[in-house]
Amino acid sequence: MAFRNTYKYHLKRGNKIIRSGITNDLDRREDEHQREHGEDVHIKKVGRATTRESAKDWEKGQKHGTP
């Protein structure tokens, strides 16, 4: 049985999406992005927690910087 422990997210600066990704820890991942891109970026969770496989499929379909 696959666990639904992975989150999909958009990394945003203001209202602009600068990256889409997946993680199992939104707070940790946001901290990592803020160290790399600056304190003015934030994560917006997309949908509910899902399986890692499903999240990877979603991530592949995302274009860099677009929903």
PyMOL Python script that loads the backbone (N, CA, C, O; Angstrom):
from pymol import cmd

cmd.read_pdbstr("""\
ATOM      1  N   MET A   1       0.837  -1.187   0.000  1.00  0.00           N
ATOM      2  CA  MET A   1       0.000   0.000   0.000  1.00  0.00           C
ATOM      3  C   MET A   1       0.879   1.248   0.000  1.00  0.00           C
ATOM      4  O   MET A   1       1.804   1.358   0.805  1.00  0.00           O
ATOM      5  N   ALA A   2       0.597   2.173  -0.888  1.00  0.00           N
ATOM      6  CA  ALA A   2       1.369   3.411  -0.982  1.00  0.00           C
ATOM      7  C   ALA A   2       0.807   4.440   0.009  1.00  0.00           C
ATOM      8  O   ALA A   2      -0.405   4.569   0.180  1.00  0.00           O
ATOM      9  N   PHE A   3       1.711   5.152   0.643  1.00  0.00           N
ATOM     10  CA  PHE A   3       1.315   6.174   1.613  1.00  0.00           C
ATOM     11  C   PHE A   3       1.152   7.518   0.921  1.00  0.00           C
ATOM     12  O   PHE A   3       1.896   7.855   0.000  1.00  0.00           O
ATOM     13  N   ARG A   4       0.175   8.270   1.375  1.00  0.00           N
ATOM     14  CA  ARG A   4      -0.053   9.620   0.854  1.00  0.00           C
ATOM     15  C   ARG A   4       0.674  10.602   1.777  1.00  0.00           C
ATOM     16  O   ARG A   4       0.070  11.230   2.646  1.00  0.00           O
ATOM     17  N   ASN A   5       1.982  10.711   1.562  1.00  0.00           N
ATOM     18  CA  ASN A   5       2.805  11.543   2.441  1.00  0.00           C
ATOM     19  C   ASN A   5       3.648  12.543   1.660  1.00  0.00           C
ATOM     20  O   ASN A   5       4.629  13.074   2.182  1.00  0.00           O
ATOM     21  N   THR A   6       3.270  12.800   0.416  1.00  0.00           N
ATOM     22  CA  THR A   6       4.033  13.717  -0.425  1.00  0.00           C
ATOM     23  C   THR A   6       3.133  14.865  -0.851  1.00  0.00           C
ATOM     24  O   THR A   6       1.976  14.667  -1.224  1.00  0.00           O
ATOM     25  N   TYR A   7       3.688  16.071  -0.788  1.00  0.00           N
ATOM     26  CA  TYR A   7       2.948  17.280  -1.137  1.00  0.00           C
ATOM     27  C   TYR A   7       3.473  17.860  -2.442  1.00  0.00           C
ATOM     28  O   TYR A   7       4.673  17.828  -2.713  1.00  0.00           O
ATOM     29  N   LYS A   8       2.553  18.393  -3.249  1.00  0.00           N
ATOM     30  CA  LYS A   8       2.903  19.134  -4.450  1.00  0.00           C
ATOM     31  C   LYS A   8       2.865  20.609  -4.061  1.00  0.00           C
ATOM     32  O   LYS A   8       2.047  21.023  -3.239  1.00  0.00           O
ATOM     33  N   TYR A   9       3.751  21.392  -4.657  1.00  0.00           N
ATOM     34  CA  TYR A   9       3.768  22.815  -4.302  1.00  0.00           C
ATOM     35  C   TYR A   9       4.255  23.666  -5.463  1.00  0.00           C
ATOM     36  O   TYR A   9       4.901  23.184  -6.394  1.00  0.00           O
ATOM     37  N   HIS A  10       3.921  24.950  -5.374  1.00  0.00           N
ATOM     38  CA  HIS A  10       4.477  25.972  -6.251  1.00  0.00           C
ATOM     39  C   HIS A  10       5.307  26.882  -5.354  1.00  0.00           C
ATOM     40  O   HIS A  10       4.853  27.299  -4.289  1.00  0.00           O
ATOM     41  N   LEU A  11       6.506  27.182  -5.786  1.00  0.00           N
ATOM     42  CA  LEU A  11       7.339  28.181  -5.118  1.00  0.00           C
ATOM     43  C   LEU A  11       7.023  29.510  -5.782  1.00  0.00           C
ATOM     44  O   LEU A  11       7.123  29.649  -7.001  1.00  0.00           O
ATOM     45  N   LYS A  12       6.641  30.486  -4.966  1.00  0.00           N
ATOM     46  CA  LYS A  12       6.187  31.754  -5.508  1.00  0.00           C
ATOM     47  C   LYS A  12       6.983  32.918  -4.949  1.00  0.00           C
ATOM     48  O   LYS A  12       7.445  32.895  -3.808  1.00  0.00           O
ATOM     49  N   ARG A  13       7.128  33.923  -5.772  1.00  0.00           N
ATOM     50  CA  ARG A  13       7.632  35.226  -5.351  1.00  0.00           C
ATOM     51  C   ARG A  13       6.514  36.191  -5.690  1.00  0.00           C
ATOM     52  O   ARG A  13       6.257  36.478  -6.859  1.00  0.00           O
ATOM     53  N   GLY A  14       5.851  36.691  -4.654  1.00  0.00           N
ATOM     54  CA  GLY A  14       4.636  37.469  -4.881  1.00  0.00           C
ATOM     55  C   GLY A  14       3.576  36.540  -5.458  1.00  0.00           C
ATOM     56  O   GLY A  14       3.277  35.498  -4.875  1.00  0.00           O
ATOM     57  N   ASN A  15       3.013  36.909  -6.591  1.00  0.00           N
ATOM     58  CA  ASN A  15       2.019  36.063  -7.257  1.00  0.00           C
ATOM     59  C   ASN A  15       2.611  35.232  -8.384  1.00  0.00           C
ATOM     60  O   ASN A  15       1.895  34.461  -9.023  1.00  0.00           O
ATOM     61  N   LYS A  16       3.902  35.374  -8.635  1.00  0.00           N
ATOM     62  CA  LYS A  16       4.543  34.670  -9.748  1.00  0.00           C
ATOM     63  C   LYS A  16       5.100  33.320  -9.296  1.00  0.00           C
ATOM     64  O   LYS A  16       5.837  33.243  -8.313  1.00  0.00           O
ATOM     65  N   ILE A  17       4.747  32.268 -10.014  1.00  0.00           N
ATOM     66  CA  ILE A  17       5.292  30.933  -9.747  1.00  0.00           C
ATOM     67  C   ILE A  17       6.674  30.867 -10.371  1.00  0.00           C
ATOM     68  O   ILE A  17       6.834  31.094 -11.571  1.00  0.00           O
ATOM     69  N   ILE A  18       7.672  30.554  -9.554  1.00  0.00           N
ATOM     70  CA  ILE A  18       9.027  30.445 -10.087  1.00  0.00           C
ATOM     71  C   ILE A  18       9.513  29.002 -10.152  1.00  0.00           C
ATOM     72  O   ILE A  18      10.537  28.720 -10.774  1.00  0.00           O
ATOM     73  N   ARG A  19       8.790  28.094  -9.518  1.00  0.00           N
ATOM     74  CA  ARG A  19       9.165  26.683  -9.541  1.00  0.00           C
ATOM     75  C   ARG A  19       8.007  25.846  -9.025  1.00  0.00           C
ATOM     76  O   ARG A  19       7.224  26.304  -8.193  1.00  0.00           O
ATOM     77  N   SER A  20       7.900  24.627  -9.515  1.00  0.00           N
ATOM     78  CA  SER A  20       6.945  23.656  -8.991  1.00  0.00           C
ATOM     79  C   SER A  20       7.740  22.461  -8.506  1.00  0.00           C
ATOM     80  O   SER A  20       8.776  22.126  -9.080  1.00  0.00           O
ATOM     81  N   GLY A  21       7.264  21.817  -7.454  1.00  0.00           N
ATOM     82  CA  GLY A  21       8.008  20.676  -6.940  1.00  0.00           C
ATOM     83  C   GLY A  21       7.176  19.813  -6.023  1.00  0.00           C
ATOM     84  O   GLY A  21       5.978  20.030  -5.838  1.00  0.00           O
ATOM     85  N   ILE A  22       7.853  18.814  -5.446  1.00  0.00           N
ATOM     86  CA  ILE A  22       7.223  17.901  -4.497  1.00  0.00           C
ATOM     87  C   ILE A  22       8.139  17.745  -3.290  1.00  0.00           C
ATOM     88  O   ILE A  22       9.355  17.905  -3.393  1.00  0.00           O
ATOM     89  N   THR A  23       7.536  17.430  -2.144  1.00  0.00           N
ATOM     90  CA  THR A  23       8.301  17.238  -0.917  1.00  0.00           C
ATOM     91  C   THR A  23       7.450  16.493   0.100  1.00  0.00           C
ATOM     92  O   THR A  23       6.226  16.440  -0.019  1.00  0.00           O
ATOM     93  N   ASN A  24       8.099  15.927   1.086  1.00  0.00           N
ATOM     94  CA  ASN A  24       7.348  15.325   2.190  1.00  0.00           C
ATOM     95  C   ASN A  24       7.396  16.220   3.425  1.00  0.00           C
ATOM     96  O   ASN A  24       6.838  15.865   4.462  1.00  0.00           O
ATOM     97  N   ASP A  25       8.055  17.377   3.330  1.00  0.00           N
ATOM     98  CA  ASP A  25       8.153  18.314   4.446  1.00  0.00           C
ATOM     99  C   ASP A  25       8.137  19.743   3.893  1.00  0.00           C
ATOM    100  O   ASP A  25       9.173  20.270   3.487  1.00  0.00           O
ATOM    101  N   LEU A  26       6.971  20.352   3.882  1.00  0.00           N
ATOM    102  CA  LEU A  26       6.817  21.680   3.284  1.00  0.00           C
ATOM    103  C   LEU A  26       7.641  22.756   3.994  1.00  0.00           C
ATOM    104  O   LEU A  26       8.236  23.608   3.336  1.00  0.00           O
ATOM    105  N   ASP A  27       7.682  22.727   5.319  1.00  0.00           N
ATOM    106  CA  ASP A  27       8.421  23.750   6.065  1.00  0.00           C
ATOM    107  C   ASP A  27       9.920  23.669   5.783  1.00  0.00           C
ATOM    108  O   ASP A  27      10.568  24.691   5.553  1.00  0.00           O
ATOM    109  N   ARG A  28      10.465  22.464   5.801  1.00  0.00           N
ATOM    110  CA  ARG A  28      11.895  22.286   5.527  1.00  0.00           C
ATOM    111  C   ARG A  28      12.223  22.747   4.112  1.00  0.00           C
ATOM    112  O   ARG A  28      13.221  23.431   3.886  1.00  0.00           O
ATOM    113  N   ARG A  29      11.366  22.361   3.157  1.00  0.00           N
ATOM    114  CA  ARG A  29      11.626  22.707   1.762  1.00  0.00           C
ATOM    115  C   ARG A  29      11.534  24.207   1.542  1.00  0.00           C
ATOM    116  O   ARG A  29      12.317  24.769   0.777  1.00  0.00           O
ATOM    117  N   GLU A  30      10.587  24.864   2.204  1.00  0.00           N
ATOM    118  CA  GLU A  30      10.482  26.316   2.085  1.00  0.00           C
ATOM    119  C   GLU A  30      11.739  26.984   2.631  1.00  0.00           C
ATOM    120  O   GLU A  30      12.249  27.923   2.020  1.00  0.00           O
ATOM    121  N   ASP A  31      12.245  26.520   3.763  1.00  0.00           N
ATOM    122  CA  ASP A  31      13.492  27.061   4.321  1.00  0.00           C
ATOM    123  C   ASP A  31      14.653  26.899   3.345  1.00  0.00           C
ATOM    124  O   ASP A  31      15.457  27.816   3.177  1.00  0.00           O
ATOM    125  N   GLU A  32      14.744  25.734   2.699  1.00  0.00           N
ATOM    126  CA  GLU A  32      15.805  25.498   1.722  1.00  0.00           C
ATOM    127  C   GLU A  32      15.689  26.473   0.551  1.00  0.00           C
ATOM    128  O   GLU A  32      16.688  27.045   0.115  1.00  0.00           O
ATOM    129  N   HIS A  33      14.484  26.657   0.047  1.00  0.00           N
ATOM    130  CA  HIS A  33      14.277  27.584  -1.070  1.00  0.00           C
ATOM    131  C   HIS A  33      14.601  29.017  -0.657  1.00  0.00           C
ATOM    132  O   HIS A  33      15.171  29.772  -1.446  1.00  0.00           O
ATOM    133  N   GLN A  34      14.246  29.400   0.560  1.00  0.00           N
ATOM    134  CA  GLN A  34      14.529  30.765   1.010  1.00  0.00           C
ATOM    135  C   GLN A  34      16.030  31.004   1.125  1.00  0.00           C
ATOM    136  O   GLN A  34      16.497  32.109   0.848  1.00  0.00           O
ATOM    137  N   ARG A  35      16.783  30.008   1.523  1.00  0.00           N
ATOM    138  CA  ARG A  35      18.242  30.157   1.568  1.00  0.00           C
ATOM    139  C   ARG A  35      18.818  30.322   0.159  1.00  0.00           C
ATOM    140  O   ARG A  35      19.784  31.057  -0.040  1.00  0.00           O
ATOM    141  N   GLU A  36      18.224  29.640  -0.806  1.00  0.00           N
ATOM    142  CA  GLU A  36      18.723  29.686  -2.179  1.00  0.00           C
ATOM    143  C   GLU A  36      18.207  30.891  -2.966  1.00  0.00           C
ATOM    144  O   GLU A  36      18.963  31.506  -3.717  1.00  0.00           O
ATOM    145  N   HIS A  37      16.919  31.236  -2.800  1.00  0.00           N
ATOM    146  CA  HIS A  37      16.280  32.262  -3.629  1.00  0.00           C
ATOM    147  C   HIS A  37      15.981  33.563  -2.895  1.00  0.00           C
ATOM    148  O   HIS A  37      15.582  34.540  -3.529  1.00  0.00           O
ATOM    149  N   GLY A  38      16.161  33.604  -1.583  1.00  0.00           N
ATOM    150  CA  GLY A  38      15.863  34.807  -0.819  1.00  0.00           C
ATOM    151  C   GLY A  38      14.628  34.646   0.041  1.00  0.00           C
ATOM    152  O   GLY A  38      13.786  33.782  -0.203  1.00  0.00           O
ATOM    153  N   GLU A  39      14.536  35.483   1.039  1.00  0.00           N
ATOM    154  CA  GLU A  39      13.457  35.397   2.028  1.00  0.00           C
ATOM    155  C   GLU A  39      12.084  35.751   1.463  1.00  0.00           C
ATOM    156  O   GLU A  39      11.067  35.476   2.100  1.00  0.00           O
ATOM    157  N   ASP A  40      12.042  36.358   0.275  1.00  0.00           N
ATOM    158  CA  ASP A  40      10.756  36.808  -0.272  1.00  0.00           C
ATOM    159  C   ASP A  40      10.007  35.720  -1.054  1.00  0.00           C
ATOM    160  O   ASP A  40       8.975  36.010  -1.659  1.00  0.00           O
ATOM    161  N   VAL A  41      10.497  34.492  -1.053  1.00  0.00           N
ATOM    162  CA  VAL A  41       9.769  33.396  -1.707  1.00  0.00           C
ATOM    163  C   VAL A  41       8.976  32.613  -0.671  1.00  0.00           C
ATOM    164  O   VAL A  41       9.332  32.569   0.507  1.00  0.00           O
ATOM    165  N   HIS A  42       7.895  31.997  -1.135  1.00  0.00           N
ATOM    166  CA  HIS A  42       7.081  31.177  -0.237  1.00  0.00           C
ATOM    167  C   HIS A  42       6.492  30.009  -1.019  1.00  0.00           C
ATOM    168  O   HIS A  42       6.413  30.037  -2.247  1.00  0.00           O
ATOM    169  N   ILE A  43       6.083  28.990  -0.283  1.00  0.00           N
ATOM    170  CA  ILE A  43       5.494  27.802  -0.890  1.00  0.00           C
ATOM    171  C   ILE A  43       3.976  27.863  -0.760  1.00  0.00           C
ATOM    172  O   ILE A  43       3.431  28.204   0.289  1.00  0.00           O
ATOM    173  N   LYS A  44       3.318  27.522  -1.858  1.00  0.00           N
ATOM    174  CA  LYS A  44       1.862  27.379  -1.874  1.00  0.00           C
ATOM    175  C   LYS A  44       1.563  25.914  -2.175  1.00  0.00           C
ATOM    176  O   LYS A  44       1.855  25.426  -3.267  1.00  0.00           O
ATOM    177  N   LYS A  45       0.981  25.219  -1.204  1.00  0.00           N
ATOM    178  CA  LYS A  45       0.643  23.810  -1.371  1.00  0.00           C
ATOM    179  C   LYS A  45      -0.430  23.668  -2.444  1.00  0.00           C
ATOM    180  O   LYS A  45      -1.360  24.471  -2.515  1.00  0.00           O
ATOM    181  N   VAL A  46      -0.289  22.633  -3.281  1.00  0.00           N
ATOM    182  CA  VAL A  46      -1.246  22.352  -4.348  1.00  0.00           C
ATOM    183  C   VAL A  46      -1.977  21.059  -3.996  1.00  0.00           C
ATOM    184  O   VAL A  46      -1.371  19.988  -3.983  1.00  0.00           O
ATOM    185  N   GLY A  47      -3.250  21.152  -3.716  1.00  0.00           N
ATOM    186  CA  GLY A  47      -4.039  19.966  -3.413  1.00  0.00           C
ATOM    187  C   GLY A  47      -3.688  19.338  -2.072  1.00  0.00           C
ATOM    188  O   GLY A  47      -3.112  19.974  -1.190  1.00  0.00           O
ATOM    189  N   ARG A  48      -4.057  18.063  -1.950  1.00  0.00           N
ATOM    190  CA  ARG A  48      -3.830  17.305  -0.715  1.00  0.00           C
ATOM    191  C   ARG A  48      -2.570  16.461  -0.835  1.00  0.00           C
ATOM    192  O   ARG A  48      -1.978  16.349  -1.908  1.00  0.00           O
ATOM    193  N   ALA A  49      -2.176  15.873   0.280  1.00  0.00           N
ATOM    194  CA  ALA A  49      -1.057  14.925   0.261  1.00  0.00           C
ATOM    195  C   ALA A  49      -1.417  13.765  -0.659  1.00  0.00           C
ATOM    196  O   ALA A  49      -2.569  13.337  -0.721  1.00  0.00           O
ATOM    197  N   THR A  50      -0.416  13.268  -1.370  1.00  0.00           N
ATOM    198  CA  THR A  50      -0.634  12.204  -2.340  1.00  0.00           C
ATOM    199  C   THR A  50       0.511  11.194  -2.263  1.00  0.00           C
ATOM    200  O   THR A  50       1.422  11.351  -1.450  1.00  0.00           O
ATOM    201  N   THR A  51       0.470  10.182  -3.086  1.00  0.00           N
ATOM    202  CA  THR A  51       1.561   9.209  -3.105  1.00  0.00           C
ATOM    203  C   THR A  51       2.762   9.823  -3.815  1.00  0.00           C
ATOM    204  O   THR A  51       2.613  10.735  -4.628  1.00  0.00           O
ATOM    205  N   ARG A  52       3.944   9.322  -3.506  1.00  0.00           N
ATOM    206  CA  ARG A  52       5.169   9.816  -4.133  1.00  0.00           C
ATOM    207  C   ARG A  52       5.095   9.627  -5.655  1.00  0.00           C
ATOM    208  O   ARG A  52       5.474  10.520  -6.413  1.00  0.00           O
ATOM    209  N   GLU A  53       4.613   8.482  -6.087  1.00  0.00           N
ATOM    210  CA  GLU A  53       4.514   8.189  -7.521  1.00  0.00           C
ATOM    211  C   GLU A  53       3.599   9.172  -8.227  1.00  0.00           C
ATOM    212  O   GLU A  53       3.946   9.697  -9.285  1.00  0.00           O
ATOM    213  N   SER A  54       2.439   9.423  -7.654  1.00  0.00           N
ATOM    214  CA  SER A  54       1.494  10.364  -8.242  1.00  0.00           C
ATOM    215  C   SER A  54       2.084  11.777  -8.275  1.00  0.00           C
ATOM    216  O   SER A  54       1.919  12.497  -9.260  1.00  0.00           O
ATOM    217  N   ALA A  55       2.766  12.168  -7.209  1.00  0.00           N
ATOM    218  CA  ALA A  55       3.385  13.491  -7.144  1.00  0.00           C
ATOM    219  C   ALA A  55       4.476  13.637  -8.207  1.00  0.00           C
ATOM    220  O   ALA A  55       4.605  14.696  -8.821  1.00  0.00           O
ATOM    221  N   LYS A  56       5.258  12.583  -8.424  1.00  0.00           N
ATOM    222  CA  LYS A  56       6.307  12.633  -9.452  1.00  0.00           C
ATOM    223  C   LYS A  56       5.703  12.794 -10.839  1.00  0.00           C
ATOM    224  O   LYS A  56       6.230  13.540 -11.664  1.00  0.00           O
ATOM    225  N   ASP A  57       4.603  12.100 -11.099  1.00  0.00           N
ATOM    226  CA  ASP A  57       3.911  12.247 -12.384  1.00  0.00           C
ATOM    227  C   ASP A  57       3.433  13.682 -12.568  1.00  0.00           C
ATOM    228  O   ASP A  57       3.571  14.246 -13.654  1.00  0.00           O
ATOM    229  N   TRP A  58       2.874  14.276 -11.523  1.00  0.00           N
ATOM    230  CA  TRP A  58       2.413  15.662 -11.587  1.00  0.00           C
ATOM    231  C   TRP A  58       3.596  16.592 -11.866  1.00  0.00           C
ATOM    232  O   TRP A  58       3.498  17.492 -12.700  1.00  0.00           O
ATOM    233  N   GLU A  59       4.706  16.372 -11.169  1.00  0.00           N
ATOM    234  CA  GLU A  59       5.882  17.232 -11.303  1.00  0.00           C
ATOM    235  C   GLU A  59       6.428  17.180 -12.727  1.00  0.00           C
ATOM    236  O   GLU A  59       6.846  18.206 -13.263  1.00  0.00           O
ATOM    237  N   LYS A  60       6.429  16.011 -13.339  1.00  0.00           N
ATOM    238  CA  LYS A  60       6.907  15.884 -14.719  1.00  0.00           C
ATOM    239  C   LYS A  60       6.073  16.717 -15.682  1.00  0.00           C
ATOM    240  O   LYS A  60       6.586  17.227 -16.678  1.00  0.00           O
ATOM    241  N   GLY A  61       4.793  16.851 -15.384  1.00  0.00           N
ATOM    242  CA  GLY A  61       3.895  17.605 -16.257  1.00  0.00           C
ATOM    243  C   GLY A  61       3.968  19.112 -16.072  1.00  0.00           C
ATOM    244  O   GLY A  61       3.371  19.859 -16.847  1.00  0.00           O
ATOM    245  N   GLN A  62       4.686  19.564 -15.067  1.00  0.00           N
ATOM    246  CA  GLN A  62       4.804  20.987 -14.803  1.00  0.00           C
ATOM    247  C   GLN A  62       5.909  21.593 -15.663  1.00  0.00           C
ATOM    248  O   GLN A  62       6.947  20.969 -15.885  1.00  0.00           O
ATOM    249  N   LYS A  63       5.681  22.803 -16.142  1.00  0.00           N
ATOM    250  CA  LYS A  63       6.721  23.538 -16.845  1.00  0.00           C
ATOM    251  C   LYS A  63       7.371  24.474 -15.845  1.00  0.00           C
ATOM    252  O   LYS A  63       6.693  25.013 -14.970  1.00  0.00           O
ATOM    253  N   HIS A  64       8.645  24.670 -15.959  1.00  0.00           N
ATOM    254  CA  HIS A  64       9.358  25.547 -15.031  1.00  0.00           C
ATOM    255  C   HIS A  64       8.718  26.928 -15.026  1.00  0.00           C
ATOM    256  O   HIS A  64       8.634  27.600 -16.054  1.00  0.00           O
ATOM    257  N   GLY A  65       8.271  27.330 -13.849  1.00  0.00           N
ATOM    258  CA  GLY A  65       7.716  28.670 -13.706  1.00  0.00           C
ATOM    259  C   GLY A  65       6.259  28.824 -14.090  1.00  0.00           C
ATOM    260  O   GLY A  65       5.748  29.944 -14.112  1.00  0.00           O
ATOM    261  N   THR A  66       5.561  27.708 -14.399  1.00  0.00           N
ATOM    262  CA  THR A  66       4.154  27.829 -14.743  1.00  0.00           C
ATOM    263  C   THR A  66       3.354  26.759 -14.027  1.00  0.00           C
ATOM    264  O   THR A  66       3.896  25.694 -13.731  1.00  0.00           O
ATOM    265  N   PRO A  67       2.084  27.003 -13.738  1.00  0.00           N
ATOM    266  CA  PRO A  67       1.261  25.994 -13.078  1.00  0.00           C
ATOM    267  C   PRO A  67       0.877  24.870 -14.018  1.00  0.00           C
ATOM    268  O   PRO A  67       0.181  23.938 -13.615  1.00  0.00           O
TER     269      PRO A  67
END
""", "prot")
cmd.dss("prot")
cmd.show_as("cartoon", "prot")
cmd.util.cbc("prot")
cmd.orient("prot")
